[in-house]
Amino acid sequence: MNAAEELIAEARHGRFGELLPRLQELGTGSEAAGTADAWEAAAAAVQILFWYDRFAEAAELAEALITRDGPLGGELCDQDMPFGVAFLAAQAHAGIPAGPRLTALAAHVPEGRVLGDDLMWLAEEVPGRPVEELLPNHADWGGPARPLDGVIGADLVERDFGTLDAGQKRVVWQALAKVNDFERAHELAEASGETPEQFAVCTWLAGWYGTRGDIARGESMLLAAHGRWWPYAKWDALPDAPVLQPALRSVATERVRAHYLTRPIGPEAAETNA
């Protein structure tokens, strides 16, 4: 575990605000330039800045990092998340156009590398698509439900939920989310008193509640989602969809933000609760 990963793990103990300045310094300071410490610390700092609605600052951090370290061709160039997202978020929530920055920064990355390809792809997509569709965990909130025909778990949906084991219940929640059947999922949650065990399904439901203006239920679903989240990489500090997607932002209340920013999450929560 390098210095950045140790710092990020400490932040996941609920010390995000306290350790954010140190992550920013490690990410952009000259001492770690070109190293894994720099890009990992910057990635975590970008995510934390999202939770404070400091979107312009997050994009500036990503821009500074890519401008400095992109030409070196190191590990940074093999990444995509959350750097491209930082520019999309700045457009969506700070009114700063993403396209020109994405194109300009792609030129700082050696040809054929993941980061450059991702930045160029986003630059090409932004003019013709709503930005929220390009942000993480987008769902068709407010859209129609689709038939369950051929979907894994369709047969389980028709069974008595209380008779299913934990694995079967997971499949039912996933099936309903896959076909965007909010009404049935809402009824199931109300009748069973249970919450999906999958973070992505919780955020899907929370977005629907946000779209419907049901702030209390949406807030509760995001609070439940906190305990279901797990980092997909060592640098992954926080889930960012709740404060990026417009439908989720409406239910990412101050209570939700305080919960995510001050309580252990992921492996650090598991360690605390062991």
DRENMARSE-804712 format. One record per atom (N, C-alpha, C, O, CB): x, z, y. Coordinates in steps of 0.2 Angstrom, whole numbers, plus 5000, padded with zeros to 4 digits. Glycine has a CB too. Example, Ala and Ser with C-alpha at 12.3 -4.5 7.8 and 13.67 -1.06 7.14 Angstrom:
BEGIN
506650394972 506250394978 506650394984 507150424983 505750454978 506450354989 506850364995 506450395000 506750405006 507050294997 
This chain:
BEGIN
500450004994 500050005000 500450005006 500950045007 499550065000 500449955011 500849955017 500549995022 500050025021 500849875019 500849995028 500650035033 499950025036 499550065037 501150035039 499749955036 499149945038 498549965034 498049995036 499049865039 498749955027 498249975022 498150055022 497550075021 498449955015 498650085023 498650165023 498250185029 497850225029 499350195024 498350145035 497950165041 497150145040 496750185043 498250125047 497050095037 496350065036 496050115031 495450135032 496349995033 496350135026 496050185021 495850255025 495350285024 496550205016 496350275030 496150335034 495550325038 495150365039 496850355038 495550265041 494950245045 494350245041 493750275044 495050175048 494350225035 493750225031 493550295029 492950305026 493850185024 493850345031 493650415030 493150435036 492950495036 494250465030 492950385040 492550405045 492950415052 492650445056 492150465044 493550385052 493950395058 494050335062 494550315065 494650425056 493550285062 493650225065 493750225072 494250185074 492950185063 493450255076 493550255083 494250285085 494550265089 493050295086 494450345081 495050375082 495650325081 496150325085 495050435078 495550295075 496150255073 496150175076 496650145075 496150255066 495650155079 495550095082 496150075086 496450015085 494950085085 496350115091 496950095095 497650085091 498050045093 497050145100 497750125086 498350115082 498250045078 498750015077 498450175077 497750035076 497649965072 497749905077 498049855075 496949965069 497449915083 497549865088 498349855090 498549795090 497149875094 498649905090 499349905092 499749875086 500249835087 499649975094 499649895080 499949865074 499849795074 500249755072 499749905068 499249775075 499049705074 499349655080 499549605078 498349695075 499449685086 499649635091 500349655094 500649615098 499149635097 500649715092 501249735094 501849695091 501749665086 501349805093 502349695095 502949655093 503249675086 503649635083 503449645098 503249745085 503649775079 503449745073 503849725068 503549845079 502749725072 502549705065 502349625065 502049605060 501949745063 502549595070 502449525071 502649485065 503149485062 502749495077 502149445062 502249395057 502249425050 502349395045 502949365057 502049495050 502049525043 501249535041 500849525045 502349595044 501249555035 500549575032 500249635036 499649635037 500549595025 500649685038 500449735042 500049715048 499449735050 500949785044 500249665052 499949635058 499349605057 498849625060 500449585061 499249565052 498549525051 498049575048 497449565049 498649465047 498249615043 497849665040 497549715045 496949725046 498149705034 497949745049 497749785055 497349755060 496849785062 498349815058 497449695062 497049655066 496349645063 495849645067 497449585068 496349625057 495749605054 495249675054 494649665055 495849585046 495549725052 495149785052 494949805059 494349825060 495549845049 495349795064 495249815071 494649765074 494249795077 495849805076 494649705072 494149655074 493449685071 492949685075 494249585071 493449705065 492749725062 492549795066 491949795067 492849745054 493049835067 492849895071 492549885078 492049915080 493349945071 492949835081 492649815088 491949785088 491549805092 493149765091 491749755082 491149725082 490649785082 490049775086 491049695075 490749845079 490249895079 490249935085 489749965087 490549945074 490649915090 490649945097 490349895102 490449905108 491349975099 490149835099 489949785103 490449755108 490349725113 489349805107 491049765106 491649735110 491849665107 492449655105 492249785110 491449625108 491449555105 492049515108 492449475105 490849515104 492049515115 492549475118 493249505117 493749465116 492449475126 493349565116 493949595114 494149575107 494749565106 493949675115 493649575103 493849565096 494149485095 494549475092 493249565091 493749445099 494049375099 494649365102 495149325100 493449335103 494849405108 495449405111 496049425106 496549395106 495449445117 495849475102 496349505098 496549455092 497149435091 496149565094 495949415090 496049365085 496449305088 496949275084 495449345082 496349295094 496649235097 497449245098 497849205097 496349215104 497549305100 498249325101 498649325095 499249305095 498249395105 498349355090 498649355083 498849285080 499349275078 498249395078 498349245081 498349175078 498849135082 499349095079 497749135078 498849145089 499349105093 500049125091 500549085091 499149125100 500149195090 500849215089 501049205082 501649175081 500849295091 500649215077 500849215070 500649155066 500949145061 500649275066 500149115068 499949055065 500549015064 500648985058 499449025069 500948995069 501448945068 502048965063 502448925060 501848935074 502049035061 502549055057 502349045049 502849045045 502649135057 501749025048 501549005041 501549055036 501549045030 501948945039 501449115038 501449175033 500749185030 500349145030 501649235037 500649245028 500049265024 499449255029 498949245026 500149335022 499549265035 498949255040 498549185038 497949185039 499149265047 499049135037 498749065036 498349055030 498049005029 499349025037 498349105026 497949105019 497349145020 496949145015 498349135014 497149165026 496549205027 496049165031 496149115034 496649275031 495349185030 494849165035 494449225038 494549225044 494349115031 494149265034 493849315037 494349375039 494849385036 493349345031 494149405045 493549395049 493749355056 493449365061 493249465051 494249315055 494549285061 494149235064 493949235070 495249255060 493949185060 493449135063 492749165065 492549145070 493249085058 492549215062 491949255063 492049285070 491549285074 491749305058 492649305072 492649345079 492449295084 492149315089 493449365080 492649235084 492449185089 491749165089 491449155094 492849115088 491449165083 490649155083 490349215086 489849205089 490449145075 490549275084 490249335087 490249335094 489849355098 490549395084 490849315097 490949315104 490449265108 490249275113 491649295106 490349205104 489849165107 489149185107 488749185111 489849095103 488949215101 488249245100 488149305104 487549305106 488149265092 488549345105 488449405108 488749425115 488649475118 488549465104 489249375117 489549385123 489549325127 489849325133 490349405122 489249275125 489149205128 489749165129 489849125134 488849225135 490249175125 490949145126 490949085121 490949105115 491549195125 490949025123 490948965118 491448975113 492048985115 490948905122 491248965107 491748965101 492148895100 492748905098 491448985095 491748845101 492048775099 492748765101 493248745097 491648725101 492848765108 493548755111 494048795108 494648775107 493548755118 493948865107 494448905105 494648895098 495148895096 494248975106 494148875094 494248865087 494648805086 495148805082 493548855083 494548755089 494948695089 495648705091 496148685088 494648635093 495748735097 496348745099 496848795095 497348785094 496348785106 496448845092 496848885088 497048855081 497548875078 496448955087 496648815078 496748775072 497448745073 497748735068 496248725070 497548715079 498248685080 498848725079 499348705078 498248645086 498748795079 499348835078 499448855071 499948885070 499148905082 499048825067 499148845059 499448785056 499148725057 498448865056 499948785052 500148725048 499648695044 499148725042 500748755043 499648625044 499148585041 499048605033 499548625030 499348515041 498448605031 498248615024 498148695023 498048705017 498748585020 498248735027 498148805026 497448835027 497048805031 498648845030 497248885023 496548905023 496348925030 495748905032 496548965019 496748955034 496448985041 496348925045 495848915049 496949025044 496848875046 496748815050 496148775048 495748745052 497348775050 496048765041 495448725039 494748765040 494348725042 495548715031 494748825040 494148865041 494048855049 493448845051 494248935039 494548865053 494348865060 494148795062 493648785066 495048875064 494348735059 494148675061 493448655058 493048625061 494648625058 493348685052 492648675049 492148715054 491648685055 492648705042 492248775056 491848805060 491748765067 491148765070 492048875062 492248745070 492248705076 491748645075 491448625080 492948685078 491748615069 491348555068 490648575067 490148535069 491648515062 490548635064 489848655063 489448685069 488848675069 489848705057 489848715073 489548755079 489048715083 488548735085 490048785083 489248655085 488748615089 488148595086 487648595090 489148555091 488048595080 487448575077 487048625073 486548605070 487548515072 487248685073 486948735069 486848805073 487248815077 487348755063 486348845072 486248905075 486848945073 487048945067 485648945074 487148985078 487749025076 487649075071 488049085066 488049055082 487049105071 486849155066 486949135058 487049165054 486249185067 486849065058 486849035051 487549035048 487749035042 486548965051 488049035053 488749035051 489049105051 489649115048 489148995056 488649155053 488949225053 488749255046 488349235042 488549265058 489149305044 489049335037 488349365035 488049385040 489549395036 488149355029 487549385026 486949355029 486449395030 487549455027 486949295032 486349265035 485849255029 485949235024 486449195038 485149265031 484649255026 484049225030 484049225036 484349325023 483549195027 483049155030 482449215032 481949205029 482749105025 482649255036 482249305038 481649275042 481749235047 482549365043 481049295040 480449265043 480249195040 479649175041 480549255050 480649175035 480449115032 480049125026 479849175024 481049075029 479749065022 479349075017 479649095010 480249085009 478949005016 479249125006 479549144999 479449084995 479049034996 479049204996 479949074990 479949024986 479749044979 479749104977 480648994986 479548994975 479349014968 479949044964 480549024965 479048954964 479749084959 480249114955 480449074949 480849094945 479949184952 480049014948 480248974942 480948964941 481348934946 479848914943 481248974935 481948964934 482449014937 483049004935 482048894936 482149064940 482649114943 482749164938 482349194935 482349144950 483449184937 483549244933 483249304935 483249324940 484349254933 482849334930 482449394931 481749384933 481449434934 482849434937 481549324933 480849304934 480349344929 479849364932 480749234934 480549344923 480149384918 480149454919 479549484918 480349364911 480649484922 480649554923 480249574929 479949634929 481349574924 480149524934 479749544940 479049564938 478749594941 479849484945 478849534933 478149544930 478049604927 477449624925 477849484926 478549634925 478549694921 478449764925 478549754931 479149704916 478249814922 478149884925 478849904927 479249914923 477849934921 478949904934 479649924936 479949984934 480549994933 479649924944 479450034933 479650104931 479950104924 480250154922 479050144931 479750054920 480050054913 480650014912 480950014907 479450014908 480949984917 481549954917 482149994918 482150054921 481549894923 482749974915 483350014916 483649994922 483449944925 483850004909 484250024924 484550014930 484749944931 484749914936 485150064931 485049914926 485249844926 484749794927 484749754931 485649834920 484149814924 483549764924 483249774931 483049724934 483049784919 483249834934 483049844941 483449804946 483249774951 483049914943 484149804945 484549764949 484349694949 484349654954 485349774947 484249664943 484049594942 483449574946 483349524949 484049574935 482949624946 482349614949 482449604957 482149564960 481849674948 482849654960 482949654967 483249584969 483149554974 483349714969 483749564965 484149504966 483649444966 483749404970 484749494961 483249444961 482749384960 482349384966 482249324969 482349394954 482049434969 481649434974 481949414981 481749374985 481249504975 482649434981 483049414987 483149344987 483149304992 483649464988 483349324981 483549254980 482949204982 483149154985 483749234973 482349224981 481749174983 481449194989 480949174991 481249174977 481749244993 481549264999 480849294999 480449285004 481549215004 480649334994 479949364993 479949434996 479949484992 479749364986 479949435002 479949505006 479349545004 479449605003 480049495013 478749515004 478149555003 478149584997 477949644996 477549505004 478349554991 478449584985 478949634985 478849694982 478549534979 479549624988 480049674988 479849734992 480049794990 480649644991 479549724997 479249785001 478749824997 478849884997 478949755008 478349794994 477849824990 478149864984 477949924983 477349784987 478649834981 479049874976 479449934979 479349984976 479549824973 479749924984 480049984987 479550034989 479750094988 480449964994 479050024992 478550074994 478250104988 478150164987 477950044998 478050064982 477750094977 478250134972 478050184970 477450034972 478850114972 479350144967 479650204971 479950254968 479850094965 479750204978 480150244981 480850234980 481250284982 479950314979 481050184978 481750164976 482050114981 481650074984 481850144969 482750114982 483050074986 483550024982 483850054977 483450104992 483649964983 484049924979 484749954979 484949984984 484049854982 485149944974 485749964973 486349914976 486849934976 485949984966 486049854978 486549804980 486549804988 486049804991 486349734978 487149814991 487149814998 486849745001 486449755006 487949815000 486949694998 486649625001 485949625001 485649595005 486949564997 485649654996 484949654995 484649705000 484149695003 484649674988 484949765001 484749815007 484749775013 484349785017 485249875007 485349745015 485349705021 484849655022 484549645028 486049685023 484649615017 484149565017 483449605019 483149575023 484049535010 483349655015 482649695017 482749715024 482249715028 482549745012 483249745026 483349775033 483249715038 482849735043 484049805034 483449655037 483349605042 482649585042 482349565047 483749545039 482249585036 481549575036 481249625041 480749605045 481349565029 481349685040 481049735043 481149725051 480749745055 481249805041 481849715052 481949695059 481549635062 481349645068 482749675060 481449585058 481049525060 480349545062 480049525066 481149475055 480149595057 479449615058 479349675063 478749695065 479149645051 479849695066 479849745071 479749815069 479549865072 479249735076 479849825062 479849885059 480549925059 480849925054 479549885051 480649955065 481349975066 481450035061 482050045059 481350005073 480950085060 481150145056 481350125049 481750145046 480450185056 480950075046 481150055039 481750015039 482150025034 480550015036 481849975044 482549935044 483049985045 483649975041 482549885050 483050035049 483550085050 483650125043 484250135041 483350135055 483150145040 483250175034 483550135028 483950165024 482550205031 483450075028 483750025023 484450015025 484850015020 483349955023 484650015031 485350005033 485750075031 486350075029 485449985040 485450125032 485750195031 485850195023 486350215021 485350255033 485350175019 485450165012 486050125010 486350135005 484850145008 486050065014 486550015012 487250045013 487750015009 486449955016 487350085017 488050115018 488350145012 488950125011 487950175023 487950175008 488250205001 488350144996 488550164991 487850254999 488150084997 488150034992 488749984994 488849934990 487549994992 489049995000 489549945002 490249964999 490450024998 489649945009 490649914997 491349914994 491749864997 491549804998 491349914987 492349885000 492749825003 492949774997 493049794992 493449855006 493049715000 493249664995 493949644996 494249604992 492849594996 494249675000 495049675001 495249735004 494849775007 495249615006 495949755003 496149815006 496149825013 496049885016 496949825004 496049765017 496049775024 495349785027 495249795033 496349715027 494849775022 494149775024 493949845026 493849885022 493649745018 493749855032 493649925035 492949935035 492749995033 493949925042 492449895037 491749905038 491349835036 491649785037 491649925045 490749845034 490349785033 490149765040 489949805044 489749795029 490249695042 490049675049 489349645050 489149645056 490649635051 489049625045 488449595046 487949635050 487549605054 488149575039 487849695048 487349735052 487349735060 486849745063 487349805050 487949725062 488049715070 488149645072 488349635078 488549765072 488149595067 488249525069 487649485069 487449445074 488749495065 487249495063 486649455063 486049485067 485949545068 486349465055 485749435072 485249465076 484749505073 484449555076 485049405080 484449475067 483949515064 484149585062 483749635062 483649475058 484749595060 485049665058 485149705064 485149765064 485649655054 485449675070 485549715076 485049755078 485049805081 485849665081 484449725077 483849755080 483649825076 483349865079 483249715079 483949835070 483849895067 484549935066 484549985063 483549875060 485049905068 485649945069 485649985075 486049975079 486349895069 485250035074 485150085079 485750125081 486250125077 484550135078 485750165086 486350215087 486450265081 486950285080 486150255094 485850285078 485950325072 486350295067 486750315064 485250345070 486150225066 486550185061 487250185062 487650185058 486150115060 487350165069 488050155071 488450215070 489050215068 488150125078 488150275072 488550335071 488650355064 489250375062 488150395074 488250335060 488250345052 488850305050 489250335046 487650335049 488850245051 489450205048 490050215051 490650205048 489250125050 490150235058 490750245061 491050315060 491650325061 490650235068 490650365058 490950435057 490950465050 491150515049 490550475062 490650425045 490650445038 491050405034 491150345035 489950455036 491350435029 491750405024 491350345020 490750355019 492050445018 491650295019 491350235016 491750205011 492350205011 491150185022 491450165006 491850135001 492250184996 491950234995 492250085004 492850164995 493250204990 493350274993 493450324989 493850174989 493350285000 493550345003 492950395002 492950455002 493650335010 492350365002 491750405001 491650424994 491550484993 491050365003 491850384989 491850394982 492350454981 492250504977 492050334978 492950454984 493450504984 493150564986 493350624983 494150484987 492850564992 492550624995 492050664991 492050724990 492350615002 491650614987 491050644984 491250664976 490850684973 490550594983 491850644974 492050654967 492150734966 492250754960 492750624966 
